[in-house]
Structures are given as structure tokens and as C-alpha cells.
């Protein structure tokens, strides 16, 4: 398994971005979600307003079948209460506790719940797509 991961990363290092995303898409076919993308969001967050359209474009560029997108919304009291329930349901209470109500970023988690990538406002659409693709490949 380790040699398979090493090979996957070597392929990513020497392949154009679009080809790496195609590789991740092919490996991801018919699989259950292997990566959780946890979005830390608030309506009043300036970074969120910049990051959200980049995320949408990047997510259109790759196969998201293996990604479970979870949005932690800190926009108001009702949204915060819903976020706490969602975190419990998804087994992400520890992550919520770790970051609290910080917003404007996304964490990509593997099946074990470990953070494998963090996406921020300074990442380009291409950077975000590559982070998703690498996370999917490493989790497969």
C-alpha cells in the first residue's frame, strides 16, 4: 500500500495538474467518500467570500464523488447550534473544538480524521484542485 502511495505522489509530482486530477477521478470511480472537506464559514467573513467561489470552481474541475463536504456555519446562533449537531453527527466534534469559530478556511481530512491539507484564501483555484486531488489519491 505504501509503495502505491509513493507511486501516486511521484505521478502527481511529474504530471500536469489536469492529468493528476484525471488520475484521482479514475481511482475514485464507484468508491465511497474517503475525504471530508470541512468548510469553516460565516456570512460576515471576508475571506469566506473570496474562498467560496474559488472552491466552487475547483470542485467542478475534479470528481467530488470521494469527498464529503461538511459546512460549519458560524453566521448566527441558529447556524452555530446546527453546526454543533452536524459536528456530532459526522464525528467531527474534536475538529470543531480544535478550531472553534475560526472561519475562512477548509480542512481536508482522511478516513482517520487526520488533517491532510488545509485550504485558505491565498490558494488559487488550481492550488485548491491539486490539494483535493492529492487528498483523494492519498486516501485511496
Secondary structure as GFF3:
##gff-version 3
##sequence-region A 1 140
A	DSSP	alpha_helix	2	14	.	.	.	ID=ss1
A	DSSP	alpha_helix	17	28	.	.	.	ID=ss2
A	DSSP	beta_strand	35	41	.	.	.	ID=ss3
A	DSSP	alpha_helix	46	61	.	.	.	ID=ss4
A	DSSP	beta_strand	67	73	.	.	.	ID=ss5
A	DSSP	alpha_helix	77	90	.	.	.	ID=ss6
A	DSSP	alpha_helix	93	99	.	.	.	ID=ss7
A	DSSP	beta_strand	105	109	.	.	.	ID=ss8
A	DSSP	beta_strand	115	120	.	.	.	ID=ss9
A	DSSP	alpha_helix	125	139	.	.	.	ID=ss10
###
